[in-house]
């Protein structure tokens, strides 16, 4: 039977709390656009890297589809590997 780990991106894989103020002041687009500047949560990412290879890691997000490319660029920049 396939096993999964499901994780969020904002405030889990990335440290995004620094941009929370943008939600009320500038809106969700500004909040998501700034995500490219997030620092990775290396502690959590390191934990995921130690998981057995037969466990599938799935990342979920509340981001709209239009932020997929930016999100993928961030993941590549920091070598965040998900399935």
N, C-alpha and C positions, 0 to 999 in steps of 0.2 A: 504494500500500500504506500502510495506517494505521501511524503510528509512535506509540509510547507511552513515557512516562517513568513508572516505578513508584517510589513513595516510601513510606516508613513515616511514621507520625505522631510517636510518642514518640521523642525524641532525634534527630529529623530535621527535621520541621516545627516541633516545639516543643522547648524546653529542659526536659526532664523529669527530669534526673538528680538534682535537688534532692529528689525524692520517692522515690528508690530505696529508702531505708531503711524505708519503709512496708511493702514487700513482706514482709520477714521479721518485722517487729514487729506490724503491724496487718492485713496480708493484702492481697490483690489489690483488694478492693472499696475500701479506703481509698486505695490507690495510684491507682486510676482516678478516684475521686471528687475527689481533689485536683488532677486534671489541668486543671480549669477555671482554676486559678491559674498554670498554666505560662506562661512568656513565649515568644513566638514566636521562631523562628530567622529573623530578618529577612534575614540574608545568603542563606540557602537559598531563602526565599520570593521574594526579589528575583530570584534566578537563574531560578526557575520562571516568573516574570512576563516574562522576556526571551526565553523559548522561542517558537519559531514557533507561530503559531496553529493550524497543521494537526497539531500534536503533542498527543496526549491525555495529560493528567496524571492518574494513578490513584493514590490513597492507600490503602494497606493498613494494617491494624492487628491486633494480637492481642487487642484489647478485645472483650469480650462485647457482644452486641446491646443489652443494657440500657443501655450507655453511649453509644449512637448519638446521642441527643438532646443530651447534654452535649457530646459531641465536635462536633456541628454548631453548637451555640451558641458554642463556643470559636472555630471556624473563621469564623463570622460576625462575632464580636467583633473579630477581627484581619484580617478581609477576606482570608482564605486561600481561594483559588479553585482547586478541582479539578474534574475532569470526571466 
